[in-house]
């Protein structure tokens, strides 16, 4: 189930207060996140396929079993989580 659109309207990046965009995460990133959160789900296998991307901060907050993990310490750098975002910060900083 995707992130509820009404919830998405309320959420902002905790670091920059910037807008968030739902984005699909690559399979290797999803597998790594499933392994990271497995212990927290008491016997259930966590499901990860999306993240909430903030262009302003360059962070991606994972959505684990339909729950956005909105902690800066748990966020992934966009360049690591989203191949299409690699180099975006350099383009933004060059402007």
MOPAC internal coordinates of N, CA, C and O (Angstrom, degrees):
PM7 1SCF
backbone

  N    0.0000 0     0.00 0     0.00 0    0    0    0
  C    1.4487 1     0.00 0     0.00 0    1    0    0
  C    1.5235 1   108.83 1     0.00 0    2    1    0
  O    1.2310 1   119.93 1   -49.04 1    3    2    1
  N    1.3185 1   117.75 1   130.96 1    3    2    1
  C    1.4687 1   120.09 1  -179.72 1    5    3    2
  C    1.5266 1   111.39 1   -73.32 1    6    5    3
  O    1.2310 1   121.39 1   -13.21 1    7    6    5
  N    1.3224 1   114.95 1   166.79 1    7    6    5
  C    1.4597 1   121.18 1   177.31 1    9    7    6
  C    1.5275 1   108.43 1   -61.32 1   10    9    7
  O    1.2310 1   120.69 1   -46.99 1   11   10    9
  N    1.3203 1   116.28 1   133.01 1   11   10    9
  C    1.4635 1   122.79 1   179.12 1   13   11   10
  C    1.5329 1   108.98 1   -57.93 1   14   13   11
  O    1.2310 1   119.82 1   -54.22 1   15   14   13
  N    1.3367 1   117.94 1   125.78 1   15   14   13
  C    1.4699 1   120.50 1  -178.88 1   17   15   14
  C    1.5317 1   112.97 1   -58.63 1   18   17   15
  O    1.2310 1   119.82 1   145.79 1   19   18   17
  N    1.3259 1   117.95 1   -34.21 1   19   18   17
  C    1.4670 1   120.22 1   178.42 1   21   19   18
  C    1.5246 1   110.88 1   -67.26 1   22   21   19
  O    1.2310 1   120.43 1   141.56 1   23   22   21
  N    1.3349 1   116.78 1   -38.44 1   23   22   21
  C    1.4591 1   120.62 1   176.26 1   25   23   22
  C    1.5244 1   110.07 1   -65.72 1   26   25   23
  O    1.2310 1   120.62 1   137.18 1   27   26   25
  N    1.3260 1   116.42 1   -42.82 1   27   26   25
  C    1.4643 1   120.66 1  -179.31 1   29   27   26
  C    1.5255 1   111.45 1   -59.89 1   30   29   27
  O    1.2310 1   120.20 1   144.99 1   31   30   29
  N    1.3269 1   117.23 1   -35.01 1   31   30   29
  C    1.4651 1   120.41 1   178.23 1   33   31   30
  C    1.5290 1   112.00 1   -64.19 1   34   33   31
  O    1.2310 1   120.52 1   151.09 1   35   34   33
  N    1.3407 1   116.61 1   -28.91 1   35   34   33
  C    1.4629 1   121.02 1  -177.81 1   37   35   34
  C    1.5279 1   113.27 1   -87.07 1   38   37   35
  O    1.2310 1   120.69 1   152.12 1   39   38   37
  N    1.3279 1   116.29 1   -27.88 1   39   38   37
  C    1.4655 1   120.42 1  -175.25 1   41   39   38
  C    1.5272 1   111.60 1   -78.47 1   42   41   39
  O    1.2310 1   121.03 1   -37.30 1   43   42   41
  N    1.3178 1   115.64 1   142.70 1   43   42   41
  C    1.4635 1   122.90 1   171.65 1   45   43   42
  C    1.5218 1   107.46 1  -135.43 1   46   45   43
  O    1.2310 1   120.75 1   -17.35 1   47   46   45
  N    1.2832 1   116.17 1   162.65 1   47   46   45
  C    1.4621 1   121.25 1   176.80 1   49   47   46
  C    1.5321 1   109.03 1   -63.25 1   50   49   47
  O    1.2310 1   119.77 1   -53.88 1   51   50   49
  N    1.3266 1   118.05 1   126.12 1   51   50   49
  C    1.4653 1   119.22 1   179.75 1   53   51   50
  C    1.5321 1   113.68 1   -66.66 1   54   53   51
  O    1.2310 1   120.04 1   159.95 1   55   54   53
  N    1.3105 1   117.53 1   -20.05 1   55   54   53
  C    1.4633 1   120.37 1  -179.57 1   57   55   54
  C    1.5307 1   111.60 1   -85.21 1   58   57   55
  O    1.2310 1   120.52 1   129.45 1   59   58   57
  N    1.3406 1   116.61 1   -50.55 1   59   58   57
  C    1.4653 1   120.01 1  -173.36 1   61   59   58
  C    1.5225 1   113.96 1  -107.08 1   62   61   59
  O    1.2310 1   120.54 1   167.72 1   63   62   61
  N    1.3254 1   116.57 1   -12.28 1   63   62   61
  C    1.4710 1   123.19 1  -173.42 1   65   63   62
  C    1.5259 1   111.33 1    67.00 1   66   65   63
  O    1.2310 1   120.62 1  -163.92 1   67   66   65
  N    1.3356 1   116.42 1    16.08 1   67   66   65
  C    1.4634 1   122.03 1   178.91 1   69   67   66
  C    1.5212 1   112.56 1   -78.29 1   70   69   67
  O    1.2310 1   121.28 1   -13.60 1   71   70   69
  N    1.3219 1   115.15 1   166.40 1   71   70   69
  C    1.4610 1   122.71 1   179.37 1   73   71   70
  C    1.5235 1   110.56 1   -68.76 1   74   73   71
  O    1.2310 1   121.14 1   -25.87 1   75   74   73
  N    1.3227 1   115.43 1   154.13 1   75   74   73
  C    1.4644 1   122.34 1  -179.87 1   77   75   74
  C    1.5171 1   109.84 1  -116.08 1   78   77   75
  O    1.2310 1   121.00 1   -35.76 1   79   78   77
  N    1.3328 1   115.69 1   144.24 1   79   78   77
  C    1.4541 1   122.99 1   177.60 1   81   79   78
  C    1.5226 1   108.07 1  -123.16 1   82   81   79
  O    1.2310 1   120.80 1   -47.88 1   83   82   81
  N    1.3419 1   116.07 1   132.12 1   83   82   81
  C    1.4572 1   119.77 1   175.58 1   85   83   82
  C    1.5199 1   108.15 1   -71.31 1   86   85   83
  O    1.2310 1   120.75 1   -48.53 1   87   86   85
  N    1.3216 1   116.17 1   131.47 1   87   86   85
  C    1.4567 1   120.55 1  -179.19 1   89   87   86
  C    1.5234 1   109.88 1  -139.33 1   90   89   87
  O    1.2310 1   120.95 1   -33.48 1   91   90   89
  N    1.3022 1   115.78 1   146.52 1   91   90   89
  C    1.4670 1   121.85 1   178.13 1   93   91   90
  C    1.5223 1   108.30 1   -78.94 1   94   93   91
  O    1.2310 1   120.53 1   -43.00 1   95   94   93
  N    1.3203 1   116.59 1   137.00 1   95   94   93
  C    1.4660 1   121.36 1   179.71 1   97   95   94
  C    1.5235 1   110.08 1   -98.31 1   98   97   95
  O    1.2310 1   119.59 1   -34.63 1   99   98   97
  N    1.3260 1   118.38 1   145.37 1   99   98   97
  C    1.4634 1   121.38 1   176.93 1  101   99   98
  C    1.5347 1   111.09 1   -63.98 1  102  101   99
  O    1.2310 1   120.97 1   -29.24 1  103  102  101
  N    1.3291 1   115.76 1   150.76 1  103  102  101
  C    1.4687 1   121.82 1  -177.12 1  105  103  102
  C    1.5335 1   113.53 1   -52.74 1  106  105  103
  O    1.2310 1   118.78 1   134.59 1  107  106  105
  N    1.3372 1   119.93 1   -45.41 1  107  106  105
  C    1.4756 1   118.74 1  -179.59 1  109  107  106
  C    1.5315 1   112.60 1   -61.29 1  110  109  107
  O    1.2310 1   120.10 1   143.81 1  111  110  109
  N    1.3230 1   117.41 1   -36.19 1  111  110  109
  C    1.4658 1   121.20 1   178.49 1  113  111  110
  C    1.5269 1   109.16 1   -68.12 1  114  113  111
  O    1.2310 1   120.20 1   136.78 1  115  114  113
  N    1.3381 1   117.22 1   -43.22 1  115  114  113
  C    1.4702 1   121.45 1   178.13 1  117  115  114
  C    1.5257 1   110.86 1   -59.30 1  118  117  115
  O    1.2310 1   120.40 1   134.98 1  119  118  117
  N    1.3214 1   116.85 1   -45.02 1  119  118  117
  C    1.4684 1   120.88 1  -179.53 1  121  119  118
  C    1.5285 1   111.02 1   -61.59 1  122  121  119
  O    1.2310 1   120.71 1   138.84 1  123  122  121
  N    1.3154 1   116.25 1   -41.16 1  123  122  121
  C    1.4657 1   120.67 1   179.57 1  125  123  122
  C    1.5353 1   110.59 1   -64.88 1  126  125  123
  O    1.2310 1   120.54 1   139.88 1  127  126  125
  N    1.3383 1   116.58 1   -40.12 1  127  126  125
  C    1.4609 1   120.69 1   179.75 1  129  127  126
  C    1.5244 1   111.63 1   -70.13 1  130  129  127
  O    1.2310 1   120.09 1   141.54 1  131  130  129
  N    1.3274 1   117.44 1   -38.46 1  131  130  129
  C    1.4680 1   120.71 1   176.62 1  133  131  130
  C    1.5248 1   109.21 1   -59.19 1  134  133  131
  O    1.2310 1   120.25 1   134.79 1  135  134  133
  N    1.3104 1   117.13 1   -45.21 1  135  134  133
  C    1.4688 1   120.62 1   178.75 1  137  135  134
  C    1.5305 1   111.14 1   -62.45 1  138  137  135
  O    1.2310 1   120.08 1   140.23 1  139  138  137
  N    1.3328 1   117.46 1   -39.77 1  139  138  137
  C    1.4542 1   122.24 1  -178.77 1  141  139  138
  C    1.5344 1   111.50 1   -64.34 1  142  141  139
  O    1.2310 1   120.02 1   139.92 1  143  142  141
  N    1.3363 1   117.57 1   -40.08 1  143  142  141
  C    1.4659 1   121.45 1  -173.56 1  145  143  142
  C    1.5281 1   114.08 1   -97.69 1  146  145  143
  O    1.2310 1   119.44 1   178.39 1  147  146  145
  N    1.3306 1   118.67 1    -1.61 1  147  146  145
  C    1.4691 1   122.08 1  -176.20 1  149  147  146
  C    1.5283 1   112.31 1   -53.87 1  150  149  147
  O    1.2310 1   119.51 1   134.64 1  151  150  149
  N    1.3129 1   118.54 1   -45.36 1  151  150  149
  C    1.4677 1   122.00 1  -178.37 1  153  151  150
  C    1.5277 1   112.52 1   -62.65 1  154  153  151
  O    1.2310 1   119.86 1   152.34 1  155  154  153
  N    1.3138 1   117.87 1   -27.66 1  155  154  153
  C    1.4622 1   122.04 1  -176.67 1  157  155  154
  C    1.5319 1   113.14 1   -78.96 1  158  157  155
  O    1.2310 1   119.81 1   174.73 1  159  158  157
  N    1.3205 1   117.97 1    -5.27 1  159  158  157
  C    1.4617 1   120.28 1  -172.92 1  161  159  158
  C    1.5252 1   113.75 1  -112.90 1  162  161  159
  O    1.2310 1   119.85 1  -158.23 1  163  162  161
  N    1.3178 1   117.89 1    21.77 1  163  162  161
  C    1.4693 1   124.66 1   170.23 1  165  163  162
  C    1.5258 1   114.13 1    33.98 1  166  165  163
  O    1.2310 1   120.23 1  -115.78 1  167  166  165
  N    1.2998 1   117.16 1    64.22 1  167  166  165
  C    1.4576 1   120.81 1   174.48 1  169  167  166
  C    1.5139 1   114.99 1    92.33 1  170  169  167
  O    1.2310 1   119.58 1   156.71 1  171  170  169
  N    1.3208 1   118.41 1   -23.29 1  171  170  169
  C    1.4617 1   121.05 1   175.95 1  173  171  170
  C    1.5223 1   109.07 1   -86.51 1  174  173  171
  O    1.2310 1   120.93 1   -34.72 1  175  174  173
  N    1.3110 1   115.83 1   145.28 1  175  174  173
  C    1.4648 1   120.30 1   177.32 1  177  175  174
  C    1.5281 1   108.37 1   -83.70 1  178  177  175
  O    1.2310 1   119.39 1   -59.55 1  179  178  177
  N    1.3383 1   118.76 1   120.45 1  179  178  177
  C    1.4596 1   119.65 1   177.61 1  181  179  178
  C    1.5349 1   110.40 1   -64.44 1  182  181  179
  O    1.2310 1   121.04 1   -30.31 1  183  182  181
  N    1.3119 1   115.61 1   149.69 1  183  182  181
  C    1.4562 1   122.39 1   179.01 1  185  183  182
  C    1.5254 1   107.83 1  -115.06 1  186  185  183
  O    1.2310 1   120.89 1   -53.28 1  187  186  185
  N    1.3195 1   115.90 1   126.72 1  187  186  185
  C    1.4657 1   121.05 1   179.02 1  189  187  186
  C    1.5242 1   108.39 1  -133.72 1  190  189  187
  O    1.2310 1   120.45 1   -56.48 1  191  190  189
  N    1.3117 1   116.75 1   123.52 1  191  190  189
  C    1.4615 1   120.44 1   174.50 1  193  191  190
  C    1.5301 1   111.68 1  -141.72 1  194  193  191
  O    1.2310 1   120.64 1   163.80 1  195  194  193
  N    1.3424 1   116.37 1   -16.20 1  195  194  193
  C    1.4597 1   120.53 1  -176.31 1  197  195  194
  C    1.5225 1   111.25 1  -131.22 1  198  197  195
  O    1.2310 1   122.37 1   -15.34 1  199  198  197
  N    1.3162 1   113.07 1   164.66 1  199  198  197
  C    1.4496 1   120.72 1   172.86 1  201  199  198
  C    1.5104 1   108.55 1  -142.25 1  202  201  199
  O    1.2310 1   120.74 1   -12.39 1  203  202  201
  N    1.3137 1   116.20 1   167.61 1  203  202  201
  C    1.4701 1   122.19 1   175.68 1  205  203  202
  C    1.5209 1   106.81 1  -109.55 1  206  205  203
  O    1.2310 1   121.29 1   -65.77 1  207  206  205
  N    1.3127 1   115.14 1   114.23 1  207  206  205
  C    1.4658 1   122.48 1  -172.83 1  209  207  206
  C    1.5196 1   110.06 1   -99.32 1  210  209  207
  O    1.2310 1   120.99 1   -50.87 1  211  210  209
  N    1.3209 1   115.71 1   129.13 1  211  210  209
  C    1.4588 1   121.96 1   172.12 1  213  211  210
  C    1.5196 1   107.67 1  -109.57 1  214  213  211
  O    1.2310 1   120.52 1   -68.66 1  215  214  213
  N    1.3135 1   116.61 1   111.34 1  215  214  213
  C    1.4728 1   120.63 1   178.89 1  217  215  214
  C    1.5296 1   111.11 1   -63.18 1  218  217  215
  O    1.2310 1   121.06 1   142.53 1  219  218  217
  N    1.3304 1   115.58 1   -37.47 1  219  218  217
  C    1.4568 1   120.31 1  -175.65 1  221  219  218
  C    1.5301 1   112.30 1   -61.90 1  222  221  219
  O    1.2310 1   120.35 1   134.43 1  223  222  221
  N    1.3306 1   116.94 1   -45.57 1  223  222  221
  C    1.4638 1   120.13 1  -179.04 1  225  223  222
  C    1.5249 1   112.33 1   -90.90 1  226  225  223
  O    1.2310 1   120.57 1   162.93 1  227  226  225
  N    1.3495 1   116.52 1   -17.07 1  227  226  225
  C    1.4613 1   119.95 1  -177.72 1  229  227  226
  C    1.5162 1   112.65 1    74.09 1  230  229  227
  O    1.2310 1   120.34 1  -153.60 1  231  230  229
  N    1.3450 1   116.95 1    26.40 1  231  230  229
  C    1.4572 1   121.43 1  -178.79 1  233  231  230
  C    1.5230 1   111.29 1  -116.76 1  234  233  231
  O    1.2310 1   121.23 1   -28.72 1  235  234  233
  N    1.3258 1   115.25 1   151.28 1  235  234  233
  C    1.4653 1   122.47 1   175.41 1  237  235  234
  C    1.5190 1   107.15 1  -122.02 1  238  237  235
  O    1.2310 1   120.94 1   -57.77 1  239  238  237
  N    1.3276 1   115.82 1   122.23 1  239  238  237
  C    1.4585 1   122.39 1   178.63 1  241  239  238
  C    1.5248 1   107.81 1   -95.82 1  242  241  239
  O    1.2310 1   119.61 1   -58.21 1  243  242  241
  N    1.3390 1   118.35 1   121.79 1  243  242  241
  C    1.4622 1   119.73 1  -176.61 1  245  243  242
  C    1.5273 1   111.77 1   -69.34 1  246  245  243
  O    1.2310 1   121.18 1   -31.93 1  247  246  245
  N    1.3338 1   115.35 1   148.07 1  247  246  245
  C    1.4580 1   122.48 1   171.82 1  249  247  246
  C    1.5232 1   105.22 1  -107.56 1  250  249  247
  O    1.2310 1   120.85 1   -67.76 1  251  250  249
  N    1.3354 1   115.97 1   112.24 1  251  250  249
  C    1.4593 1   122.04 1  -174.45 1  253  251  250
  C    1.5266 1   108.11 1  -112.36 1  254  253  251
  O    1.2310 1   120.99 1   -62.98 1  255  254  253
  N    1.3339 1   115.71 1   117.02 1  255  254  253
  C    1.4705 1   121.32 1  -178.43 1  257  255  254
  C    1.5213 1   110.57 1    48.48 1  258  257  255
  O    1.2310 1   121.19 1  -129.66 1  259  258  257
  N    1.3236 1   115.33 1    50.34 1  259  258  257
  C    1.4685 1   125.06 1   177.00 1  261  259  258
  C    1.5285 1   114.61 1    69.24 1  262  261  259
  O    1.2310 1   119.65 1  -169.21 1  263  262  261
  N    1.3224 1   118.28 1    10.79 1  263  262  261
  C    1.4610 1   121.77 1   179.18 1  265  263  262
  C    1.5310 1   109.44 1  -113.29 1  266  265  263
  O    1.2310 1   120.18 1   -66.33 1  267  266  265
  N    1.3350 1   117.27 1   113.67 1  267  266  265
  C    1.4671 1   118.40 1   175.42 1  269  267  266
  C    1.5279 1   110.36 1   -65.90 1  270  269  267
  O    1.2310 1   120.62 1   -49.55 1  271  270  269
  N    1.3180 1   116.42 1   130.45 1  271  270  269
  C    1.4652 1   122.11 1   177.65 1  273  271  270
  C    1.5248 1   106.69 1   -96.03 1  274  273  271
  O    1.2310 1   120.71 1   -84.66 1  275  274  273
  N    1.3190 1   116.24 1    95.34 1  275  274  273
  C    1.4620 1   122.37 1  -170.64 1  277  275  274
  C    1.5322 1   112.07 1   -96.94 1  278  277  275
  O    1.2310 1   120.75 1  -129.77 1  279  278  277
  N    1.3025 1   116.17 1    50.23 1  279  278  277
  C    1.4609 1   122.11 1   176.72 1  281  279  278
  C    1.5238 1   108.77 1  -114.54 1  282  281  279
  O    1.2310 1   120.47 1   -51.86 1  283  282  281
  N    1.3115 1   116.72 1   128.14 1  283  282  281
  C    1.4652 1   120.73 1  -179.72 1  285  283  282
  C    1.5277 1   110.24 1   -56.66 1  286  285  283
  O    1.2310 1   120.36 1   141.66 1  287  286  285
  N    1.3238 1   116.92 1   -38.34 1  287  286  285
  C    1.4682 1   120.56 1  -178.89 1  289  287  286
  C    1.5271 1   112.68 1   -65.70 1  290  289  287
  O    1.2310 1   119.52 1   158.11 1  291  290  289
  N    1.3330 1   118.52 1   -21.89 1  291  290  289
  C    1.4616 1   122.82 1  -179.29 1  293  291  290
  C    1.5335 1   112.21 1   -98.22 1  294  293  291
  O    1.2310 1   120.30 1   172.04 1  295  294  293
  N    1.3179 1   117.03 1    -7.96 1  295  294  293
  C    1.4627 1   121.36 1  -177.98 1  297  295  294
  C    1.5246 1   110.63 1   -72.33 1  298  297  295
  O    1.2310 1   121.52 1   -26.11 1  299  298  297
  N    1.3193 1   114.70 1   153.89 1  299  298  297
  C    1.4627 1   121.52 1   177.15 1  301  299  298
  C    1.5190 1   109.45 1  -106.70 1  302  301  299
  O    1.2310 1   119.98 1   -35.83 1  303  302  301
  N    1.3202 1   117.65 1   144.17 1  303  302  301
  C    1.4613 1   118.98 1   172.73 1  305  303  302
  C    1.5355 1   108.83 1   -62.05 1  306  305  303
  O    1.2310 1   120.05 1   -43.35 1  307  306  305
  N    1.3183 1   117.51 1   136.65 1  307  306  305
  C    1.4602 1   120.99 1  -178.18 1  309  307  306
  C    1.5206 1   111.67 1   -57.31 1  310  309  307
  O    1.2310 1   119.63 1   142.48 1  311  310  309
  N    1.3155 1   118.32 1   -37.52 1  311  310  309
  C    1.4682 1   120.79 1  -179.34 1  313  311  310
  C    1.5251 1   111.70 1   -62.94 1  314  313  311
  O    1.2310 1   120.16 1   152.69 1  315  314  313
  N    1.3392 1   117.31 1   -27.31 1  315  314  313
  C    1.4577 1   121.81 1   178.64 1  317  315  314
  C    1.5289 1   111.22 1   -84.96 1  318  317  315
  O    1.2310 1   120.36 1   141.50 1  319  318  317
  N    1.3267 1   116.93 1   -38.50 1  319  318  317
  C    1.4659 1   121.57 1  -173.76 1  321  319  318
  C    1.5240 1   113.76 1   -88.53 1  322  321  319
  O    1.2310 1   120.26 1   153.22 1  323  322  321
  N    1.3085 1   117.12 1   -26.78 1  323  322  321
  C    1.4631 1   121.22 1  -174.68 1  325  323  322
  C    1.5190 1   110.62 1  -130.02 1  326  325  323
  O    1.2310 1   120.08 1   -76.73 1  327  326  325
  N    1.3086 1   117.44 1   103.27 1  327  326  325
  C    1.4679 1   119.13 1  -179.27 1  329  327  326
  C    1.5278 1   112.83 1   -54.70 1  330  329  327
  O    1.2310 1   120.33 1   145.37 1  331  330  329
  N    1.3450 1   116.97 1   -34.63 1  331  330  329
  C    1.4653 1   119.23 1  -178.73 1  333  331  330
  C    1.5236 1   112.11 1   -70.03 1  334  333  331
  O    1.2310 1   119.93 1   162.15 1  335  334  333
  N    1.3365 1   117.74 1   -17.85 1  335  334  333
  C    1.4625 1   121.15 1  -179.90 1  337  335  334
  C    1.5189 1   112.14 1   -89.04 1  338  337  335
  O    1.2310 1   119.97 1   167.14 1  339  338  337
  N    1.3149 1   117.66 1   -12.86 1  339  338  337
  C    1.4548 1   120.32 1  -179.45 1  341  339  338
  C    1.5265 1   109.20 1   -57.96 1  342  341  339
  O    1.2310 1   121.09 1   -53.07 1  343  342  341
  N    1.3004 1   115.52 1   126.93 1  343  342  341
  C    1.4518 1   119.99 1   179.79 1  345  343  342
  C    1.5153 1   113.97 1    89.71 1  346  345  343
  O    1.2310 1   119.92 1   170.72 1  347  346  345
  N    1.3249 1   117.76 1    -9.28 1  347  346  345
  C    1.4668 1   119.18 1  -179.59 1  349  347  346
  C    1.5107 1   111.36 1   -63.84 1  350  349  347
  O    1.2310 1   119.80 1   138.14 1  351  350  349
  N    1.3446 1   117.98 1   -41.86 1  351  350  349
  C    1.4516 1   120.03 1   179.23 1  353  351  350
  C    1.5188 1   111.60 1   -62.05 1  354  353  351
  O    1.2310 1   120.59 1   143.82 1  355  354  353
  N    1.3331 1   116.47 1   -36.18 1  355  354  353
  C    1.4559 1   118.24 1   178.46 1  357  355  354
  C    1.5289 1   110.76 1   -65.06 1  358  357  355
  O    1.2310 1   120.79 1   139.43 1  359  358  357
  N    1.3672 1   116.10 1   -40.57 1  359  358  357
  C    1.4762 1   119.37 1   178.93 1  361  359  358
  C    1.5273 1   109.54 1   -64.70 1  362  361  359
  O    1.2310 1   120.21 1   138.34 1  363  362  361
  N    1.3536 1   117.20 1   -41.66 1  363  362  361
  C    1.4445 1   121.26 1  -179.41 1  365  363  362
  C    1.5282 1   110.10 1   -64.83 1  366  365  363
  O    1.2310 1   119.88 1   137.22 1  367  366  365
  N    1.3268 1   117.84 1   -42.78 1  367  366  365
  C    1.4572 1   121.67 1  -177.76 1  369  367  366
  C    1.5184 1   112.19 1   -72.04 1  370  369  367
  O    1.2310 1   119.72 1   155.64 1  371  370  369
  N    1.3331 1   118.14 1   -24.36 1  371  370  369
  C    1.4588 1   121.53 1   179.63 1  373  371  370
  C    1.5206 1   112.04 1   -77.02 1  374  373  371
  O    1.2310 1   119.82 1   159.18 1  375  374  373
  N    1.3283 1   117.95 1   -20.82 1  375  374  373
  C    1.4642 1   121.26 1  -175.41 1  377  375  374
  C    1.4961 1   112.04 1   -68.90 1  378  377  375
  O    1.2310 1   120.10 1   180.00 1  379  378  377

